[in-house]
Amino acid sequence: MSLAALRVPHSPPLPSPQAWTTLLGPSVSVVDPRVGPVAAYYNGHTYIAYSNGDGEIRVASYSHSTQTITVSPAILSGFGTDPDRHIAAAIIVRQSDHKLLLVCSEHATSNMHVVISSNAEDVSSWGSDNNIGSSLGGSSFYTYATLHQLSGESGKVYLFWRDGDADGSPNPALLRCATSTDGGATWGTPFTIYSAGAGLTPYWSIISDGNSRIDFAPTDGDASSGDTASLYHFYYTGGNYYKSDGTQITTTRPYVPGNLTKVHDGATNGSLQAPWGISSTGPTLTWIAYDPTGSGSDTIYWYGRFSGGSWSVHQIGDTGSLPSNIMGGIAIDRNDPSKLYVGKTASGVWQMFLYQTSDGGATWTTTQLTHDTDQPNTWPFTPINAASGLSCAWLYGPQTPATSYSFGGQMRGYPNPHSPF
């Protein structure tokens, strides 16, 4: 017998699983993680609120033990077959009984929908739609609803939204709030927290530590409307509001930019395109601003952390070329603000990257998580109380930014439990 006959044939090695895993697809349409949480982890499950291409609001439950997804029936419907991200839903797990609390506004209406799951930790059945819009006493232009709750205030729930016309008239766009002490069943008298001023439309990001503190990062305008927009920070705790350094803000609400701590000066460092990630640790912020030099890329990612009594701010780098004017996004890891999930272009395609720093943002190591050749990976978000089995999720598929800022395709999650990455 020849030596060749004794050789055992070998199959080629199997490729390693990709770093990410598919969570939902292909009909995911909209999430907007910039303002506040669209996902929350509790007791082995991550709950994700989203809208689909049929104009329905649904919640997906991801089991960390089985790596499977359970999708709710349509909780709300009638939002149109091409919904925009202004209506993106927000979700929390109530601390009192672990039922799910969902809120959703509608773009350019006075509707504010509140829905509670019928059972604890269960997406299969939901109560009736409680439209509280008329009791909020504002304009006919509610957008960007988000939720937070504080265990240090006996589980009080805070509902925030932007109230006012997009062009600032007849009323300026305001950051308003209403609170609930019974898990969202009823709401107190709404109040205004912040105003950038007449004719200005601010954006903001909001986060809480779940216990006693809520952090805010608002702009003083909208660069896309021609404003020279800067970024500010303040926080709430114990019934009062404070600048970044702990100085109490004693002026009467609504607060204006001059009452807050300025983090990014739009006139010198580039007008803000959008605040994005926010963490109470530090606190820490990420944002996207237009390139002040007018050369190279249109936009630049920034990272700022409050440490030693002041803000330490660094440019992370540009977003890469901007095909179709798509916004990539930059989310902060909920458990480690030295980790970021960044959408930027590589070879003309939007990819998702993991950025990590060990020196407060001065330098970064990067790992490319996706390697697609056609559709973009954008809009990363991180769940409240994120568990290591799902640190981040993002959208994969086409955007239509010129019209409704909607999406199609998949929702992906990181890390892939089957990947050694």
PATORVEX-677215 format. One record per residue (C-alpha): x, y, z; residue in one letter; residue number from 1. Coordinates in steps of 0.1 Angstrom, whole numbers. Each point is the difference from the previous one (the first is absolute). Example, Ala and Ser with C-alpha at 12.3 -4.5 7.8 and 13.67 -1.06 7.14 Angstrom:
<rs>
[r [123 -45 78] a 1],
[r [14 34 -7] s 2],
</rs>
This chain:
<rs>
[r [0 0 0] m 1],
[r [14 34 -9] s 2],
[r [5 28 24] l 3],
[r [-26 21 -19] a 4],
[r [-26 -27 6] a 5],
[r [5 4 38] l 6],
[r [-7 37 -1] r 7],
[r [-32 11 18] v 8],
[r [-19 27 -20] p 9],
[r [-7 32 19] h 10],
[r [-28 25 -5] s 11],
[r [11 36 -2] p 12],
[r [-3 18 34] p 13],
[r [-34 15 7] l 14],
[r [-1 38 1] p 15],
[r [-3 16 34] s 16],
[r [-35 15 7] p 17],
[r [-2 37 -5] q 18],
[r [2 23 30] a 19],
[r [-36 9 -2] w 20],
[r [-33 -19 -1] t 21],
[r [-33 7 -17] t 22],
[r [-27 11 24] l 23],
[r [-28 11 -22] l 24],
[r [-7 1 -37] g 25],
[r [-9 9 -26] p 26],
[r [-28 24 9] s 27],
[r [17 22 27] v 28],
[r [-7 36 -10] s 29],
[r [8 25 28] v 30],
[r [17 4 33] v 31],
[r [14 33 12] d 32],
[r [26 -6 28] p 33],
[r [14 35 2] r 34],
[r [-26 14 23] v 35],
[r [-4 -28 25] g 36],
[r [-2 -37 5] p 37],
[r [-19 -22 -25] v 38],
[r [11 -32 17] a 39],
[r [3 -13 35] a 40],
[r [14 -31 16] y 41],
[r [-16 -19 29] y 42],
[r [3 -35 14] n 43],
[r [15 -17 -30] g 44],
[r [-18 19 -27] h 45],
[r [6 31 -20] t 46],
[r [-32 18 -12] y 47],
[r [2 21 -31] i 48],
[r [-27 25 -12] a 49],
[r [-2 7 -37] y 50],
[r [-23 8 -29] s 51],
[r [-3 -21 -32] n 52],
[r [-7 7 -36] g 53],
[r [-37 -6 6] d 54],
[r [-3 30 23] g 55],
[r [-2 -22 32] e 56],
[r [17 5 33] i 57],
[r [13 -33 14] r 58],
[r [23 -13 27] v 59],
[r [25 -28 -4] a 60],
[r [12 -21 29] s 61],
[r [35 -15 -4] y 62],
[r [8 -30 22] s 63],
[r [36 0 11] h 64],
[r [-1 -37 10] s 65],
[r [-14 -13 -33] t 66],
[r [10 28 -24] q 67],
[r [-35 1 -14] t 68],
[r [-24 29 -7] i 69],
[r [-37 2 9] t 70],
[r [-19 29 -17] v 71],
[r [-31 15 14] s 72],
[r [-32 5 -20] p 73],
[r [-6 35 -13] a 74],
[r [-3 22 31] i 75],
[r [-8 32 -19] l 76],
[r [-8 3 -37] s 77],
[r [-9 25 -27] g 78],
[r [33 19 -1] f 79],
[r [3 -4 -38] g 80],
[r [20 -24 -21] t 81],
[r [30 23 0] d 82],
[r [2 13 36] p 83],
[r [28 24 10] d 84],
[r [22 -1 30] r 85],
[r [-17 28 18] h 86],
[r [-26 -25 12] i 87],
[r [25 -26 12] a 88],
[r [-13 -17 32] a 89],
[r [17 -1 34] a 90],
[r [-3 -29 25] i 91],
[r [9 -7 37] i 92],
[r [-6 -29 23] v 93],
[r [-20 13 29] r 94],
[r [18 -4 33] q 95],
[r [-32 -5 20] s 96],
[r [-13 -31 -18] d 97],
[r [23 -6 -30] h 98],
[r [-27 6 -26] k 99],
[r [11 18 -31] l 100],
[r [-8 37 -5] l 101],
[r [0 13 -36] l 102],
[r [-4 36 -12] v 103],
[r [-2 13 -35] c 104],
[r [-8 34 -15] s 105],
[r [-10 8 -35] e 106],
[r [18 24 -23] h 107],
[r [-18 34 -2] a 108],
[r [-30 -10 21] t 109],
[r [-10 5 37] s 110],
[r [-3 -37 6] n 111],
[r [20 -17 27] m 112],
[r [-7 -37 3] h 113],
[r [6 -20 32] v 114],
[r [-4 -38 1] v 115],
[r [8 -25 28] i 116],
[r [5 -37 -5] s 117],
[r [-27 -22 16] s 118],
[r [26 -22 18] n 119],
[r [34 3 14] a 120],
[r [29 -6 -23] e 121],
[r [-23 -10 -28] d 122],
[r [-4 16 -35] v 123],
[r [-29 -22 -11] s 124],
[r [-29 20 14] s 125],
[r [-5 38 6] w 126],
[r [-26 23 15] g 127],
[r [-19 26 -19] s 128],
[r [15 31 -15] d 129],
[r [-1 29 25] n 130],
[r [5 32 -21] n 131],
[r [9 27 25] i 132],
[r [9 26 -26] g 133],
[r [-28 24 8] s 134],
[r [9 0 37] s 135],
[r [35 11 -7] l 136],
[r [-12 34 -9] g 137],
[r [25 8 -28] g 138],
[r [1 6 -37] s 139],
[r [-11 -22 -28] s 140],
[r [36 -11 -7] f 141],
[r [12 -27 24] y 142],
[r [31 -20 -9] t 143],
[r [29 -20 16] y 144],
[r [-18 -15 30] a 145],
[r [22 -18 25] t 146],
[r [-3 -16 35] l 147],
[r [21 -3 31] h 148],
[r [-7 -12 36] q 149],
[r [18 5 33] l 150],
[r [0 -26 27] s 151],
[r [12 26 25] g 152],
[r [-33 18 -6] e 153],
[r [-21 -31 6] s 154],
[r [0 -9 -36] g 155],
[r [-13 34 -13] k 156],
[r [-2 0 -38] v 157],
[r [11 30 -21] y 158],
[r [-14 5 -34] l 159],
[r [19 25 -22] f 160],
[r [-9 13 -35] w 161],
[r [7 29 -24] r 162],
[r [-30 23 -1] d 163],
[r [-3 26 -27] g 164],
[r [1 6 -37] d 165],
[r [30 -11 -19] a 166],
[r [8 36 -12] d 167],
[r [-4 15 34] g 168],
[r [-32 18 -7] s 169],
[r [-25 8 12] p 170],
[r [16 -15 31] n 171],
[r [36 -9 5] p 172],
[r [8 -37 2] a 173],
[r [2 -8 37] l 174],
[r [12 -29 22] l 175],
[r [-30 -9 21] r 176],
[r [-6 -26 27] c 177],
[r [-28 -17 18] a 178],
[r [4 -25 29] t 179],
[r [-19 -31 12] s 180],
[r [0 -16 34] t 181],
[r [-22 -29 -10] d 182],
[r [21 -15 -28] g 183],
[r [-15 20 -28] g 184],
[r [-37 -5 8] a 185],
[r [-5 37 7] t 186],
[r [22 31 -4] w 187],
[r [6 32 18] g 188],
[r [-1 35 -13] t 189],
[r [26 5 -28] p 190],
[r [28 26 3] f 191],
[r [26 15 -22] t 192],
[r [37 -7 7] i 193],
[r [19 16 -28] y 194],
[r [-3 24 -29] s 195],
[r [26 11 -25] a 196],
[r [-20 31 -9] g 197],
[r [-26 11 -25] a 198],
[r [6 -12 -35] g 199],
[r [24 -27 11] l 200],
[r [-4 -38 -1] t 201],
[r [23 -18 24] p 202],
[r [8 -36 2] y 203],
[r [11 -19 31] w 204],
[r [10 -33 15] s 205],
[r [-12 -11 35] i 206],
[r [11 -28 22] i 207],
[r [-5 -10 37] s 208],
[r [19 -22 24] d 209],
[r [-33 -17 9] g 210],
[r [4 11 36] n 211],
[r [2 37 7] s 212],
[r [15 19 -29] r 213],
[r [-11 11 -35] i 214],
[r [25 16 -24] d 215],
[r [-9 23 -29] f 216],
[r [21 10 -31] a 217],
[r [-19 25 -21] p 218],
[r [10 22 -29] t 219],
[r [-9 36 -5] d 220],
[r [-12 -5 -36] g 221],
[r [1 -21 -31] d 222],
[r [29 1 -24] a 223],
[r [-21 -13 -28] s 224],
[r [-22 31 3] s 225],
[r [30 23 -3] g 226],
[r [5 5 38] d 227],
[r [35 0 15] t 228],
[r [-9 -26 26] a 229],
[r [20 -7 31] s 230],
[r [-3 -28 26] l 231],
[r [-8 4 37] y 232],
[r [-3 -22 31] h 233],
[r [-20 1 33] f 234],
[r [-15 -26 23] y 235],
[r [-28 -6 25] y 236],
[r [1 -16 34] t 237],
[r [-19 4 33] g 238],
[r [-25 24 -15] g 239],
[r [26 25 -13] n 240],
[r [19 6 -32] y 241],
[r [38 6 -2] y 242],
[r [28 9 -23] k 243],
[r [26 -26 -8] s 244],
[r [22 11 30] d 245],
[r [-29 -3 25] g 246],
[r [-9 37 1] t 247],
[r [-38 2 6] q 248],
[r [-20 18 -27] i 249],
[r [-22 23 19] t 250],
[r [-17 19 -28] t 251],
[r [-36 -7 -8] t 252],
[r [-7 -26 -26] r 253],
[r [0 -3 -29] p 254],
[r [38 1 0] y 255],
[r [18 16 -30] v 256],
[r [35 -7 -13] p 257],
[r [16 27 22] g 258],
[r [-11 -19 31] n 259],
[r [18 -32 -10] l 260],
[r [35 -13 -5] t 261],
[r [13 3 -35] k 262],
[r [18 -31 -13] v 263],
[r [5 7 -37] h 264],
[r [1 35 -16] d 265],
[r [-16 -2 -34] g 266],
[r [15 33 -12] a 267],
[r [36 -12 4] t 268],
[r [-2 -38 -1] n 269],
[r [-28 -5 -26] g 270],
[r [-37 3 3] s 271],
[r [-16 -30 16] l 272],
[r [-18 -25 -22] q 273],
[r [-13 -21 29] a 274],
[r [7 -10 35] p 275],
[r [1 -38 2] w 276],
[r [13 -21 28] g 277],
[r [-2 9 37] i 278],
[r [10 -17 32] s 279],
[r [-4 11 36] s 280],
[r [34 -14 7] t 281],
[r [23 30 -1] g 282],
[r [-24 11 -15] p 283],
[r [11 -9 -36] t 284],
[r [-13 13 -33] l 285],
[r [4 -7 -37] t 286],
[r [-12 23 -28] w 287],
[r [4 7 -37] i 288],
[r [9 35 -12] a 289],
[r [7 15 -34] y 290],
[r [37 4 -9] d 291],
[r [9 36 9] p 292],
[r [28 2 -26] t 293],
[r [-22 -8 -29] g 294],
[r [24 -25 -14] s 295],
[r [0 -38 -1] g 296],
[r [-30 -17 15] s 297],
[r [-32 19 7] d 298],
[r [-3 -13 36] t 299],
[r [21 -9 29] i 300],
[r [-6 -23 30] y 301],
[r [7 14 35] w 302],
[r [4 -15 34] y 303],
[r [-1 19 33] g 304],
[r [3 -11 36] r 305],
[r [-4 21 32] f 306],
[r [29 -7 23] s 307],
[r [19 20 26] g 308],
[r [-25 29 -1] g 309],
[r [0 6 -38] s 310],
[r [-8 -15 -34] w 311],
[r [28 -18 -18] s 312],
[r [-10 1 -37] v 313],
[r [16 -19 -29] h 314],
[r [-7 -4 -37] q 315],
[r [-3 -37 -7] i 316],
[r [3 4 -38] g 317],
[r [-22 7 -30] d 318],
[r [-29 -22 -10] t 319],
[r [15 -9 -34] g 320],
[r [-16 10 -32] s 321],
[r [-37 6 2] l 322],
[r [-19 -20 -27] p 323],
[r [-35 13 -3] s 324],
[r [5 23 31] n 325],
[r [-6 -30 23] i 326],
[r [7 6 37] m 327],
[r [20 -29 16] g 328],
[r [-3 5 37] g 329],
[r [21 -5 31] i 330],
[r [-12 -18 31] a 331],
[r [16 -3 34] i 332],
[r [2 -34 17] d 333],
[r [-24 1 30] r 334],
[r [25 -19 22] n 335],
[r [33 15 -12] d 336],
[r [1 36 -14] p 337],
[r [35 -7 -13] s 338],
[r [-17 -21 -27] k 339],
[r [-19 14 -29] l 340],
[r [-20 -15 -29] y 341],
[r [6 21 -31] v 342],
[r [-16 1 -34] g 343],
[r [25 13 -26] k 344],
[r [9 -7 -36] t 345],
[r [26 -24 -13] a 346],
[r [6 -3 -37] s 347],
[r [-32 19 -6] g 348],
[r [-23 -22 22] v 349],
[r [-13 8 35] w 350],
[r [15 -26 24] q 351],
[r [-3 -4 38] m 352],
[r [32 4 20] f 353],
[r [9 -6 37] l 354],
[r [22 29 14] y 355],
[r [18 -3 33] q 356],
[r [21 25 19] t 357],
[r [23 -4 31] s 358],
[r [9 37 3] d 359],
[r [-33 18 2] g 360],
[r [-5 4 -37] g 361],
[r [34 13 -11] a 362],
[r [7 -32 -20] t 363],
[r [-21 -28 -12] w 364],
[r [3 -36 -12] t 365],
[r [-25 -11 -26] t 366],
[r [-15 -33 -10] t 367],
[r [-22 -3 -31] q 368],
[r [-31 -21 8] l 369],
[r [-17 -2 -34] t 370],
[r [14 -4 -35] h 371],
[r [-30 4 -23] d 372],
[r [4 11 -36] t 373],
[r [-33 17 -7] d 374],
[r [-25 11 27] q 375],
[r [9 23 30] p 376],
[r [5 -9 37] n 377],
[r [-12 30 19] t 378],
[r [-18 14 31] w 379],
[r [15 -21 28] p 380],
[r [-17 0 34] f 381],
[r [7 -16 34] t 382],
[r [-27 -13 24] p 383],
[r [-7 12 35] i 384],
[r [18 -23 24] n 385],
[r [16 -17 -30] a 386],
[r [12 -36 6] a 387],
[r [32 -12 -16] s 388],
[r [-19 -23 -23] g 389],
[r [-15 30 -19] l 390],
[r [21 31 6] s 391],
[r [-11 18 -31] c 392],
[r [-24 -2 -29] a 393],
[r [-3 19 -33] w 394],
[r [-18 1 -33] l 395],
[r [11 -15 -33] y 396],
[r [-17 11 -32] g 397],
[r [-9 30 -21] p 398],
[r [-8 34 14] q 399],
[r [-21 27 -16] t 400],
[r [13 31 16] p 401],
[r [-13 24 -26] a 402],
[r [-36 -8 10] t 403],
[r [-10 -18 31] s 404],
[r [32 -13 14] y 405],
[r [-13 -36 1] s 406],
[r [18 -32 -3] f 407],
[r [-4 -35 -15] g 408],
[r [18 -32 6] g 409],
[r [13 -16 32] q 410],
[r [8 8 36] m 411],
[r [33 -14 10] r 412],
[r [14 -6 34] g 413],
[r [35 -3 15] y 414],
[r [16 -22 11] p 415],
[r [-9 -32 -18] n 416],
[r [-3 -26 28] p 417],
[r [15 -26 -24] h 418],
[r [30 20 -11] s 419],
[r [34 -3 18] p 420],
[r [5 37 -8] f 421],
</rs>
